[in-house]
Amino acid sequence: MRLARIPVSAALILIGLILQVSVFGRLQLPGATPDILLLVVIGLALVYGPTGGCLVGFFAGLVADLAPPSDHAIGRYALVLCLMGYAAGLLRPDHGRQRSVLSALMVVGAAAIASTLLYAMVGALVGDTAARHVGLGGLVISALLYDLLLAPFVVPVVMLLGRRFGRDPVTAADGNDEGGPGLGTLARYRTTREVSSGPSYKKRRMPGFARRP
């Protein structure tokens, strides 16, 4: 992950955590709580790719595990967001730009369902049976509904900030800002080949000397 992406990722994670704990966590909505951190991780993963999404998801989940009023095992949410960030990063579009809103909503919907089920599964392994008392089906439906309602307001803003402030000036100048071989690298290679390849010279026979049979 490039160093230029760390400050903007940290700022977005901090803002998402504050909104999730201080605002949405106190609304007492039925079912699950709107997962702003999940939307932030998905937005950054769709720009940074699987490696960046995995790292962002891990640190976002770890911060949420340590922040009060956390009542679950440390590392549980970090594991969930790490896997969600990696999976969303695999679906990163060309140059980190979504061509349609529907594709981004499909990624958010799949991540909302998968993260809720995975969180409940990990909780069952460590002895947390809260999902059974609340009802896993209700949690999945409410999480899907809340995240889809908030996604059009959160994910595009996160992707825009990730592209604008997470750009590495050196790689951007080379045309390789998206983590893969860009046009700048290919153009530089072609220019080097064209300059290095000199004109071809034909062999000339000296006058007065005949070619031997």
N, CA and C of each residue as an Amber inpcrd file, in Angstrom:
protein
   639
   0.8500000  -1.1980000   0.0000000   0.0000000   0.0000000   0.0000000
   0.8800000   1.2410000   0.0000000   0.5820000   2.2140000  -0.8720000
   1.4170000   3.3930000  -1.0010000   1.2570000   4.2930000   0.2050000
   2.3410000   4.9950000   0.5330000   2.3420000   5.8610000   1.7090000
   1.3640000   7.0140000   1.5550000   1.1230000   7.4700000   0.3250000
   0.2090000   8.5900000   0.1240000  -1.2230000   8.2300000   0.4710000
  -1.5430000   6.9420000   0.5200000  -2.9100000   6.5220000   0.8000000
  -3.1760000   6.3430000   2.2900000  -2.1510000   6.3330000   3.1090000
  -2.3460000   6.1000000   4.5390000  -3.0880000   7.2410000   5.2140000
  -2.7310000   8.5290000   5.0040000  -3.4510000   9.6090000   5.7030000
  -4.9280000   9.6720000   5.3520000  -5.2730000   9.5770000   4.0630000
  -6.6800000   9.6770000   3.6820000  -7.4530000   8.4610000   4.1800000
  -6.8350000   7.2890000   4.1730000  -7.5080000   6.0960000   4.6880000
  -7.7480000   6.2110000   6.1880000  -6.7380000   6.6960000   6.9170000
  -6.8830000   6.8510000   8.3640000  -7.9660000   7.8750000   8.7030000
  -8.0120000   8.9800000   7.9490000  -9.0250000  10.0060000   8.2090000
 -10.4250000   9.4770000   7.9390000 -10.6010000   8.7540000   6.8430000
 -11.9190000   8.2160000   6.5230000 -12.3450000   7.1470000   7.5190000
 -11.4180000   6.3280000   7.9660000 -11.7420000   5.3170000   8.9780000
 -12.1490000   5.9830000  10.2870000 -11.4350000   7.0250000  10.6820000
 -11.7640000   7.7310000  11.9160000 -13.1400000   8.3880000  11.8330000
 -13.4320000   9.0310000  10.7150000 -14.7460000   9.6590000  10.5430000
 -15.8500000   8.5990000  10.5510000 -15.6150000   7.4950000   9.8500000
 -16.6040000   6.4280000   9.8320000 -16.8510000   5.8280000  11.2010000
 -15.7770000   5.6680000  11.9770000 -15.9270000   5.1100000  13.3250000
 -16.7060000   6.0600000  14.2290000 -16.4290000   7.3590000  14.1270000
 -17.1500000   8.3400000  14.9480000 -18.6360000   8.3480000  14.5940000
 -18.9520000   8.3170000  13.3100000 -20.3550000   8.2990000  12.9010000
 -21.0540000   7.0240000  13.3480000 -20.3610000   5.9110000  13.2520000
 -20.9800000   4.6360000  13.6020000 -21.2290000   4.5250000  15.0970000
 -20.2870000   4.9920000  15.9210000 -20.4250000   4.8570000  17.3720000
 -21.2890000   5.9680000  17.9610000 -21.0550000   7.1880000  17.5320000
 -21.7070000   8.3360000  18.1680000 -23.0840000   8.6530000  17.6000000
 -23.3250000   8.3110000  16.3330000 -24.5880000   8.6900000  15.6910000
 -25.4750000   7.4640000  15.4790000 -25.0450000   6.5740000  14.6060000
 -25.8950000   5.4410000  14.2450000 -26.0010000   4.4150000  15.3660000
 -24.9930000   4.3220000  16.2170000 -25.0660000   3.3840000  17.3240000
 -26.0610000   3.7840000  18.4060000 -26.4750000   5.0390000  18.4160000
 -27.4130000   5.5330000  19.4290000 -28.8270000   5.7190000  18.9000000
 -29.0730000   5.3410000  17.6710000 -30.4100000   5.5030000  17.1060000
 -31.3750000   4.4230000  17.5570000 -30.8650000   3.3290000  18.0830000
 -31.7030000   2.2180000  18.5390000 -32.6200000   1.7210000  17.4230000
 -32.0310000   1.5060000  16.2520000 -32.7940000   0.9940000  15.1240000
 -33.0580000  -0.5010000  15.3000000 -34.1570000  -0.9980000  14.7710000
 -34.4240000  -2.4380000  14.8970000 -33.4340000  -3.2600000  14.0790000
 -33.0320000  -4.3660000  14.6260000 -32.0980000  -5.2470000  13.9350000
 -30.6610000  -4.8050000  14.0950000 -29.9370000  -4.8230000  12.9940000
 -28.5090000  -4.4970000  13.0220000 -28.2930000  -2.9910000  13.0290000
 -27.0490000  -2.6040000  13.3020000 -26.6460000  -1.1990000  13.2560000
 -26.0440000  -0.8910000  11.8920000 -26.3730000   0.2390000  11.2880000
 -25.7450000   0.5910000  10.0010000 -24.2220000   0.5710000  10.1010000
 -23.5960000  -0.1190000   9.1750000 -22.1500000  -0.3550000   9.2330000
 -21.4420000   0.6440000   8.3150000 -21.1170000   1.8100000   8.8530000
 -20.4210000   2.8350000   8.0700000 -18.9990000   2.3990000   7.7440000
 -18.3410000   1.7280000   8.6780000 -16.9670000   1.2770000   8.4300000
 -16.9110000   0.2950000   7.2730000 -17.8980000  -0.5540000   7.1590000
 -17.9320000  -1.4850000   6.0300000 -18.0250000  -0.7300000   4.7100000
 -18.8450000   0.3140000   4.6690000 -18.9760000   1.1100000   3.4410000
 -17.6820000   1.8470000   3.1260000 -16.9900000   2.3310000   4.1420000
 -15.7120000   3.0070000   3.9190000 -14.6790000   2.0210000   3.3590000
 -14.6320000   0.8330000   3.9330000 -13.6790000  -0.1790000   3.4680000
 -13.9850000  -0.5870000   2.0280000 -15.2580000  -0.7620000   1.6950000
 -15.6270000  -1.1400000   0.3310000 -15.2610000  -0.0310000  -0.6490000
 -15.5470000   1.2220000  -0.2770000 -15.2050000   2.3260000  -1.1620000
 -13.7140000   2.4220000  -1.4360000 -12.8910000   2.2680000  -0.4110000
 -11.4480000   2.3210000  -0.6030000 -10.9280000   1.0890000  -1.3360000
 -11.5260000  -0.0700000  -1.0760000 -11.0830000  -1.2870000  -1.7640000
 -11.3800000  -1.2230000  -3.2470000 -12.4820000  -0.5800000  -3.6330000
 -12.8120000  -0.4430000  -5.0510000 -11.8740000   0.5110000  -5.7710000
 -11.0840000   1.2650000  -5.0230000 -10.0890000   2.1610000  -5.6080000
  -8.6880000   1.5770000  -5.4850000  -8.3600000   0.9820000  -4.3350000
  -7.0030000   0.5260000  -4.0530000  -6.7300000  -0.9070000  -4.4900000
  -7.7560000  -1.7150000  -4.7120000  -7.5280000  -3.0950000  -5.0890000
  -7.5190000  -4.0280000  -3.8910000  -7.2620000  -5.3200000  -4.1100000
  -7.3620000  -6.3070000  -3.0240000  -6.3530000  -6.1200000  -1.9020000
  -5.1070000  -5.7870000  -2.2350000  -4.1030000  -5.6280000  -1.1740000
  -4.4210000  -4.4240000  -0.2980000  -4.6930000  -3.2800000  -0.9250000
  -5.0420000  -2.1000000  -0.1560000  -6.3410000  -2.2820000   0.5970000
  -7.3310000  -2.9220000  -0.0240000  -8.5920000  -3.1690000   0.6620000
  -8.4380000  -4.0820000   1.8540000  -7.5720000  -5.0930000   1.7410000
  -7.3180000  -6.0020000   2.8590000  -6.6770000  -5.2670000   4.0300000
  -5.6840000  -4.4280000   3.7500000  -5.0120000  -3.6860000   4.8180000
  -5.9410000  -2.6560000   5.4550000  -6.6890000  -1.9420000   4.6320000
  -7.6280000  -0.9570000   5.1680000  -8.6870000  -1.6410000   6.0300000
  -9.2100000  -2.7610000   5.5460000 -10.2200000  -3.4810000   6.3140000
  -9.6950000  -4.0030000   7.6330000  -8.4660000  -4.4950000   7.6330000
  -7.9050000  -5.0210000   8.8820000  -7.7500000  -3.9190000   9.9290000
  -7.1560000  -2.8080000   9.5430000  -6.9230000  -1.7380000  10.5130000
  -8.2320000  -1.0620000  10.9260000  -9.1890000  -0.9500000  10.0010000
 -10.4880000  -0.3900000  10.3720000 -11.1980000  -1.2930000  11.3790000
 -11.1710000  -2.5860000  11.1370000 -11.7940000  -3.5100000  12.0840000
 -11.0730000  -3.5590000  13.4180000  -9.7420000  -3.4450000  13.3870000
  -8.9920000  -3.4720000  14.6340000  -9.2880000  -2.2360000  15.4850000
  -9.3930000  -1.0790000  14.8250000  -9.7510000   0.1400000  15.5560000
 -11.1420000   0.0140000  16.1650000 -12.0850000  -0.5720000  15.4080000
 -13.4370000  -0.7700000  15.9360000 -13.4440000  -1.7790000  17.0770000
 -12.5760000  -2.7790000  17.0210000 -12.4980000  -3.7550000  18.1140000
 -11.9940000  -3.1260000  19.4050000 -11.1050000  -2.1510000  19.2840000
 -10.5010000  -1.5360000  20.4680000 -11.2940000  -0.3410000  20.9840000
 -12.1320000   0.2450000  20.1260000 -12.8540000   1.4530000  20.5230000
 -14.0340000   1.0920000  21.4260000 -14.2490000   1.8570000  22.4990000
 -15.4370000   1.6230000  23.3350000 -16.6920000   2.0850000  22.5980000
 -17.8440000   1.4880000  22.8360000 -18.1500000   0.4390000  23.8170000
 -18.1000000  -0.9550000  23.2130000 -16.9430000  -1.3910000  22.7470000
 -16.8040000  -2.6960000  22.1290000 -17.0290000  -3.7930000  23.1660000
 -17.8530000  -4.7790000  22.8210000 -18.1850000  -5.8620000  23.7550000
 -17.9080000  -7.2330000  23.1540000 -17.0080000  -7.2870000  22.1830000
 -16.6890000  -8.5760000  21.5680000 -15.1810000  -8.7890000  21.5880000
 -14.7740000  -9.9830000  21.1710000 -13.3560000 -10.3410000  21.1910000
 -12.5660000  -9.4870000  20.2180000 -11.3690000  -9.0850000  20.6280000
 -10.5140000  -8.2670000  19.7750000 -10.0340000  -9.0950000  18.5810000
 -10.1580000  -8.5510000  17.4260000  -9.7660000  -9.2280000  16.1990000
 -10.9260000  -9.8230000  15.4310000 -12.0920000  -9.8810000  16.0450000
 -13.2540000 -10.4760000  15.3760000 -13.7270000  -9.6050000  14.2110000
 -13.9140000  -8.3430000  14.4640000 -14.3560000  -7.4300000  13.4080000
 -13.2270000  -7.1480000  12.4150000 -11.9800000  -7.1900000  12.8960000
 -10.8450000  -6.9860000  12.0020000 -10.7670000  -8.0970000  10.9560000
 -11.0370000  -9.3190000  11.3730000 -11.0350000 -10.4390000  10.4290000
 -12.1330000 -10.2690000   9.3830000 -13.3130000  -9.8730000   9.8260000
 -14.4400000  -9.7210000   8.9020000 -14.1570000  -8.6300000   7.8700000
 -13.7390000  -7.4510000   8.3230000 -13.4960000  -6.3500000   7.3930000
 -12.2770000  -6.6040000   6.5140000 -11.3030000  -7.3420000   7.0180000
 -10.1380000  -7.6960000   6.2060000 -10.5630000  -8.5500000   5.0060000
 -11.4050000  -9.5450000   5.2570000 -11.8750000 -10.3980000   4.1660000
 -12.8050000  -9.6410000   3.2210000 -13.6370000  -8.7570000   3.7720000
 -14.5380000  -7.9800000   2.9240000 -13.7500000  -6.9970000   2.0460000
 -12.7090000  -6.3960000   2.6060000 -11.8860000  -5.4890000   1.8170000
 -11.1470000  -6.1920000   0.7040000 -10.6580000  -7.3840000   0.9990000
  -9.9530000  -8.1420000  -0.0450000 -10.9110000  -8.5670000  -1.1540000
 -12.0940000  -9.0540000  -0.7770000 -13.0630000  -9.5070000  -1.7760000
 -13.5590000  -8.3410000  -2.6200000 -13.8330000  -7.2010000  -1.9950000
 -14.2820000  -6.0360000  -2.7610000 -13.1730000  -5.5150000  -3.6660000
 -11.9160000  -5.6100000  -3.2130000 -10.8020000  -5.1730000  -4.0400000
 -10.6230000  -6.0030000  -5.2890000 -11.0080000  -7.2780000  -5.2260000
 -10.9320000  -8.1180000  -6.4200000 -11.9020000  -7.6570000  -7.4980000
 -12.9340000  -6.9210000  -7.1050000 -13.9250000  -6.4110000  -8.0490000
 -13.6460000  -4.9700000  -8.4430000 -12.4380000  -4.4870000  -8.1840000
 -12.0940000  -3.1030000  -8.5140000 -12.1950000  -2.8770000 -10.0150000
 -12.9350000  -1.8560000 -10.4400000 -13.0590000  -1.5790000 -11.8770000
 -11.7830000  -0.9650000 -12.4290000 -11.7480000  -0.7660000 -13.7250000
 -10.5780000  -0.1690000 -14.3760000 -10.3660000   1.2460000 -13.8670000
  -9.1250000   1.5290000 -13.4410000  -8.7250000   2.8450000 -12.9460000
  -9.5150000   3.2690000 -11.7040000 -10.1330000   2.3000000 -10.9930000
 -10.8300000   2.6130000  -9.7610000 -12.0600000   3.4700000  -9.9360000
 -12.7350000   3.3860000 -11.0840000 -13.9170000   4.2100000 -11.3520000
 -15.0820000   3.2980000 -11.7000000 -16.1410000   3.3790000 -10.8970000
 -17.3320000   2.5880000 -11.1680000 -18.0800000   3.1570000 -12.3680000
 -18.4680000   2.2810000 -13.2840000 -19.1870000   2.7220000 -14.4620000
 -20.6840000   2.8440000 -14.2070000 -21.2170000   2.1640000 -13.1940000
 -22.6360000   2.2350000 -12.8930000 -22.8400000   2.1500000 -11.3940000
 -23.9290000   2.7760000 -10.9410000 -24.2650000   2.7400000  -9.5190000
 -24.7340000   1.3520000  -9.1140000 -25.3760000   0.6500000 -10.0320000
 -25.9070000  -0.6730000  -9.7190000 -24.8120000  -1.6520000  -9.3550000
 -23.6800000  -1.6060000 -10.0400000 -22.5870000  -2.5280000  -9.7190000
 -22.0300000  -2.2750000  -8.3290000 -21.9040000  -1.0080000  -7.9390000
 -21.4340000  -0.6990000  -6.5890000 -22.4320000  -1.1520000  -5.5330000
 -23.7350000  -0.9870000  -5.8040000 -24.7590000  -1.4300000  -4.8560000
 -24.7700000  -2.9520000  -4.7260000 -24.4900000  -3.6430000  -5.8090000
 -24.4120000  -5.1040000  -5.7280000 -23.2460000  -5.5470000  -4.8550000
 -22.1170000  -4.8480000  -4.9680000 -20.9690000  -5.1700000  -4.1110000
 -21.3020000  -4.8950000  -2.6480000 -21.9660000  -3.7680000  -2.3800000
 -22.3430000  -3.4290000  -1.0090000 -23.3300000  -4.4480000  -0.4550000
 -24.3330000  -4.8270000  -1.2490000 -25.3080000  -5.8040000  -0.7820000
 -24.6790000  -7.1460000  -0.4630000 -23.8040000  -7.6200000  -1.3390000
 -23.1300000  -8.8950000  -1.0840000 -22.2400000  -8.8110000   0.1520000
 -21.5490000  -7.6910000   0.3230000 -20.6780000  -7.5310000   1.4880000
 -21.4840000  -7.4260000   2.7760000 -22.6510000  -6.7740000   2.7330000
 -23.4820000  -6.6570000   3.9250000 -23.9690000  -8.0260000   4.3990000
 -24.4030000  -8.8450000   3.4590000 -24.8650000 -10.1880000   3.8300000
 -23.7090000 -11.0530000   4.3130000 -22.6110000 -11.0530000   3.5470000
 -21.4750000 -11.9050000   3.9030000 -20.8470000 -11.4860000   5.2330000
 -20.7130000 -10.1880000   5.4790000 -20.0880000  -9.7280000   6.7270000
 -20.9460000 -10.0670000   7.9360000 -22.2720000  -9.9520000   7.8110000
 -23.1580000 -10.3020000   8.9330000 -23.0910000 -11.7790000   9.2510000
 -23.1250000 -12.6100000   8.2180000 -23.0330000 -14.0550000   8.4460000
 -21.6740000 -14.4550000   8.9990000 -20.6110000 -13.8640000   8.4600000
 -19.2710000 -14.1960000   8.9300000 -19.0600000 -13.7300000  10.3650000
 -19.5780000 -12.5410000  10.6980000 -19.4470000 -12.0320000  12.0680000
 -20.1720000 -12.9500000  13.0500000 -21.3730000 -13.4080000  12.6780000
 -22.1110000 -14.3280000  13.5460000 -21.4140000 -15.6800000  13.6370000
 -20.7990000 -16.1280000  12.5430000 -20.1060000 -17.4130000  12.5570000
 -18.8810000 -17.3720000  13.4550000 -18.0990000 -16.2970000  13.3310000
 -16.9270000 -16.1630000  14.2010000 -17.3640000 -16.0240000  15.6590000
 -18.4670000 -15.3080000  15.9020000 -18.9700000 -15.1840000  17.2670000
 -19.3860000 -16.5170000  17.8500000 -19.9870000 -17.3790000  17.0280000
 -20.3680000 -18.7020000  17.5180000 -19.1550000 -19.5430000  17.8790000
 -18.0560000 -19.3360000  17.1380000 -16.8390000 -20.0940000  17.4390000
 -16.2020000 -19.6750000  18.7550000 -16.3690000 -18.4010000  19.1260000
 -15.7680000 -17.9090000  20.3730000 -16.7700000 -17.8650000  21.5150000
 -17.9800000 -18.4180000  21.2950000 -18.9600000 -18.5060000  22.3740000
 -19.9340000 -17.3610000  22.4810000 -20.0000000 -16.4760000  21.4800000
 -20.9360000 -15.3590000  21.4990000 -22.2190000 -15.8010000  20.7890000
 -23.3050000 -15.9400000  21.5300000 -24.5640000 -16.4290000  20.9790000
 -25.6080000 -15.3150000  20.8820000 -25.1680000 -14.0640000  20.8100000
 -26.1170000 -12.9510000  20.7560000 -26.9420000 -12.9840000  19.4820000
 -26.3340000 -13.4290000  18.3790000 -27.0600000 -13.4680000  17.1040000
 -28.2260000 -14.4430000  17.1530000 -28.1050000 -15.5090000  17.9470000
 -29.2020000 -16.4680000  18.0420000 -30.4080000 -15.8700000  18.7600000
 -30.1540000 -15.0760000  19.7810000 -31.2660000 -14.4850000  20.5360000
 -31.9590000 -13.3950000  19.7230000 -31.2030000 -12.6040000  18.9760000
 -31.8000000 -11.5380000  18.1700000 -32.4730000 -12.1000000  16.9300000
 -31.8900000 -13.1200000  16.3440000 -32.4070000 -13.6800000  15.1030000
 -31.4960000 -13.3330000  13.9470000 -30.8090000 -14.3400000  13.4030000
 -29.8370000 -14.0890000  12.3520000 -30.5040000 -13.5780000  11.0820000
 -31.6880000 -14.0890000  10.7760000 -32.3810000 -13.6230000   9.5740000
 -32.7350000 -12.1490000   9.6430000 -33.2010000 -11.7000000  10.8170000
 -33.5170000 -10.2810000  10.9740000 -32.2870000  -9.4010000  10.8880000
 -31.1620000  -9.8920000  11.4220000 -29.9240000  -9.1250000  11.3450000
 -29.4550000  -8.9730000   9.9040000 -29.5350000 -10.0390000   9.1290000
 -29.0820000  -9.9880000   7.7370000 -29.9510000  -9.0330000   6.9220000
 -31.2730000  -9.1300000   7.0890000 -32.1810000  -8.2750000   6.3080000
 -32.0080000  -6.8030000   6.6860000 -31.9260000  -6.5160000   7.9930000
 -31.7760000  -5.1240000   8.4220000 -30.4190000  -4.5550000   8.0140000
 -29.3570000  -5.3610000   8.1260000 -28.0310000  -4.8950000   7.7060000
 -28.0060000  -4.6000000   6.2130000 -28.6240000  -5.4620000   5.4220000
 -28.6920000  -5.2420000   3.9780000 -29.4590000  -3.9690000   3.6530000
 -30.5810000  -3.7630000   4.3220000 -31.4020000  -2.5840000   4.0590000
 -30.6780000  -1.2940000   4.4460000 -30.0950000  -1.2560000   5.6390000
 -29.4170000  -0.0430000   6.0960000 -28.2160000   0.3060000   5.2220000
 -27.4200000  -0.7130000   4.8880000 -26.2040000  -0.4490000   4.1090000
 -26.5330000  -0.0120000   2.6860000 -27.5840000  -0.5860000   2.0980000
 -27.9710000  -0.1680000   0.7540000 -28.5270000   1.2500000   0.7480000
 -29.2050000   1.6510000   1.8180000 -29.7320000   3.0130000   1.8930000
 -28.6200000   4.0440000   2.0660000 -27.5700000   3.6850000   2.7900000
 -26.4770000   4.6230000   3.0440000 -25.3930000   4.5810000   1.9670000
 -25.3360000   3.5090000   1.1960000 -24.2530000   3.3400000   0.2200000
 -24.1820000   4.4660000  -0.8000000 -25.3030000   4.9480000  -1.3880000
 -25.1770000   6.0320000  -2.3830000 -24.6270000   7.3320000  -1.8190000
 -24.6910000   7.5100000  -0.5010000 -24.1880000   8.7370000   0.1080000
 -22.7580000   8.5890000   0.6360000 -22.3050000   7.3650000   0.8420000
 -20.9980000   7.1400000   1.4630000 -19.9680000   6.6430000   0.4570000
 -20.2890000   5.6010000  -0.2960000 -19.3050000   4.9460000  -1.1650000
 -18.7750000   5.8820000  -2.2520000 -19.6110000   6.6360000  -2.9780000
 -19.0400000   7.5310000  -4.0040000 -18.1150000   8.5970000  -3.4230000
 -18.4580000   9.1340000  -2.2540000 -17.6040000  10.1490000  -1.6300000
 -16.2680000   9.5390000  -1.2230000 -16.2970000   8.3460000  -0.6560000
 -15.0610000   7.6710000  -0.2410000 -14.1890000   7.3610000  -1.4460000
 -14.7840000   6.9010000  -2.5290000 -14.0090000   6.5970000  -3.7320000
 -13.4010000   7.8620000  -4.3290000 -14.1540000   8.9460000  -4.3220000
 -13.6360000  10.2010000  -4.8540000 -12.4520000  10.7030000  -4.0390000
 -12.5690000  10.6670000  -2.7160000 -11.4700000  11.1140000  -1.8610000
 -10.2770000  10.1700000  -1.9630000 -10.5420000   8.8880000  -2.0980000
  -9.4490000   7.9290000  -2.2420000  -8.6640000   8.1250000  -3.5180000
  -9.3500000   8.4490000  -4.6200000  -8.6510000   8.6910000  -5.8770000
  -7.9010000  10.0090000  -5.8600000  -8.4880000  11.0340000  -5.2530000
  -7.8880000  12.3700000  -5.3340000  -6.7260000  12.5230000  -4.3690000
  -6.8910000  12.1190000  -3.1230000  -5.8660000  12.3650000  -2.1150000
  -4.9710000  11.1580000  -1.8570000  -5.3010000  10.0080000  -2.4420000
  -4.4630000   8.8250000  -2.2580000  -3.5560000   8.5540000  -3.4180000
  -3.3570000   9.5610000  -4.2740000  -2.5270000   9.3820000  -5.4650000
  -1.0770000   9.6440000  -5.1420000  -0.2290000   8.7500000  -5.6000000
   1.2120000   8.9080000  -5.4370000   1.7420000   9.7880000  -6.5670000
   2.3760000  10.9460000  -6.2850000   2.8110000  11.8340000  -7.3680000
   3.7910000  11.1910000  -8.3380000   4.6760000  10.3290000  -7.8400000
   5.6810000   9.7170000  -8.7130000   5.0350000   8.7470000  -9.6860000
   4.1960000   7.8370000  -9.1470000   3.5410000   6.8610000 -10.0060000
   2.4880000   7.5070000 -10.8720000   1.8640000   8.5930000 -10.4030000
   0.8810000   9.2860000 -11.2350000   1.5470000   9.9190000 -12.4380000
   2.7630000  10.4530000 -12.2630000   3.4840000  11.0400000 -13.3900000
   3.8970000   9.9810000 -14.3960000   4.1320000   8.7530000 -13.9250000
   4.4940000   7.6740000 -14.8270000   3.2870000   7.0080000 -15.4690000
   2.0630000   7.4140000 -15.0640000   0.8680000   6.7840000 -15.5950000
   0.5860000   5.4460000 -14.9830000   1.1330000   5.1690000 -13.8120000
   0.9770000   3.8790000 -13.1560000   0.4180000   4.0680000 -11.7660000
  -0.6310000   4.8550000 -11.6440000  -1.1710000   5.2070000 -10.3410000
  -2.1320000   4.1740000  -9.7980000  -2.5800000   3.2350000 -10.5710000
  -3.5890000   2.3090000 -10.1120000  -3.0220000   0.9560000  -9.7020000
  -1.7220000   0.8630000  -9.5590000  -1.1510000  -0.3580000  -9.0450000
  -0.8250000  -1.3980000 -10.1050000  -0.9950000  -1.1050000 -11.3470000
  -0.7000000  -2.0300000 -12.4110000   0.1230000  -1.3650000 -13.4800000
   0.5350000  -2.0950000 -14.4920000   1.3020000  -1.5000000 -15.5710000
   0.4690000  -0.5110000 -16.3480000   0.7970000   0.7580000 -16.2800000
   0.0020000   1.7870000 -16.9430000   0.5550000   2.1370000 -18.2970000
  -0.1160000   3.0890000 -18.9350000   0.3060000   3.5100000 -20.2610000
   1.6320000   4.2530000 -20.2240000   1.9310000   4.8990000 -19.0670000
   3.1970000   5.6130000 -18.9720000   4.3860000   4.6850000 -19.0680000
   4.2970000   3.5150000 -18.4370000   5.3800000   2.5440000 -18.5050000
   5.5600000   2.0150000 -19.9130000   4.4440000   1.7170000 -20.5820000
   4.5210000   1.1980000 -21.9470000   5.0760000   2.2400000 -22.9040000
   4.6440000   3.4930000 -22.7380000   5.1370000   4.5530000 -23.6170000
   6.6290000   4.8000000 -23.3920000   7.0740000   4.7390000 -22.1500000
   8.4880000   4.9480000 -21.8740000   9.3310000   3.8240000 -22.4550000
   8.7910000   2.6030000 -22.4220000   9.5140000   1.4640000 -22.9880000
   9.6520000   1.6130000 -24.5010000   8.5590000   2.0280000 -25.1520000
   8.6070000   2.1950000 -26.5970000   9.5530000   3.3180000 -26.9920000
   9.5360000   4.4140000 -26.2250000  10.4260000   5.5340000 -26.5370000
  11.8800000   5.1150000 -26.4140000  12.2040000   4.3360000 -25.4090000
  13.5760000   3.8660000 -25.2230000  14.0080000   2.9710000 -26.3680000
  13.0840000   2.1000000 -26.7860000  13.4260000   1.2110000 -27.8930000
  13.6420000   2.0020000 -29.1750000  12.8030000   3.0150000 -29.4140000
  12.9330000   3.7870000 -30.6460000  14.2010000   4.6160000 -30.6700000
  14.5940000   5.1410000 -29.5190000  15.8010000   5.9560000 -29.4820000
  17.0350000   5.0980000 -29.6020000  17.0350000   3.9380000 -28.9440000
  18.2320000   3.1060000 -28.9210000  18.4790000   2.3980000 -30.2450000
  17.4100000   2.1610000 -30.9740000  17.5940000   1.4460000 -32.2350000
  18.0340000   2.4320000 -33.3090000  19.2860000   2.3290000 -33.7400000
  19.8200000   3.2450000 -34.7340000  19.5110000   2.7800000 -36.1440000
  19.8540000   3.6030000 -37.1290000  19.5810000   3.2230000 -38.5240000
  20.4440000   2.0490000 -38.9480000  19.8670000   1.2380000 -39.7790000
  20.5940000   0.0500000 -40.2450000  21.4860000   0.4230000 -41.4160000
  22.6840000  -0.0610000 -41.3900000  23.6540000   0.2230000 -42.4510000
  23.8880000  -1.0480000 -43.2530000  23.8920000  -0.8980000 -44.5730000
  24.1900000  -2.0340000 -45.4270000  25.6910000  -2.1130000 -45.6850000
  26.1290000  -3.3190000 -45.8120000  27.5430000  -3.5250000 -46.0830000
  27.8460000  -3.1040000 -47.5230000  28.8860000  -2.3230000 -47.6560000
  29.2870000  -1.8560000 -48.9720000  30.6050000  -2.5150000 -49.3760000
  30.6960000  -2.8400000 -50.6490000  31.9290000  -3.4390000 -51.1500000
  32.8640000  -2.3280000 -51.5780000  34.0860000  -2.4900000 -51.2370000
  35.0920000  -1.5190000 -51.6530000  35.3030000  -1.6350000 -53.1560000
  35.4120000  -0.5380000 -53.8370000  35.6320000  -0.5970000 -55.2980000
  36.9790000  -1.2170000 -55.6100000  36.9840000  -2.0010000 -56.6430000
  38.2250000  -2.6370000 -57.0800000  38.3860000  -4.0390000 -56.5490000
  37.5320000  -4.4550000 -55.6820000  37.6270000  -5.8110000 -55.1260000
  36.3860000  -6.5680000 -55.5620000  36.6160000  -7.6870000 -56.1540000
  35.5070000  -8.5210000 -56.6090000  35.1970000  -9.5660000 -55.5660000
  33.9450000  -9.9710000 -55.5470000  33.5280000 -11.0040000 -54.5950000
  34.0010000 -12.3450000 -55.0780000  34.5450000 -13.0790000 -54.2060000
  35.0150000 -14.4160000 -54.5600000  33.8090000 -15.3510000 -54.6930000
  33.9040000 -16.2570000 -55.6050000  32.7890000 -17.2120000 -55.7670000
  32.7110000 -18.1600000 -54.5860000
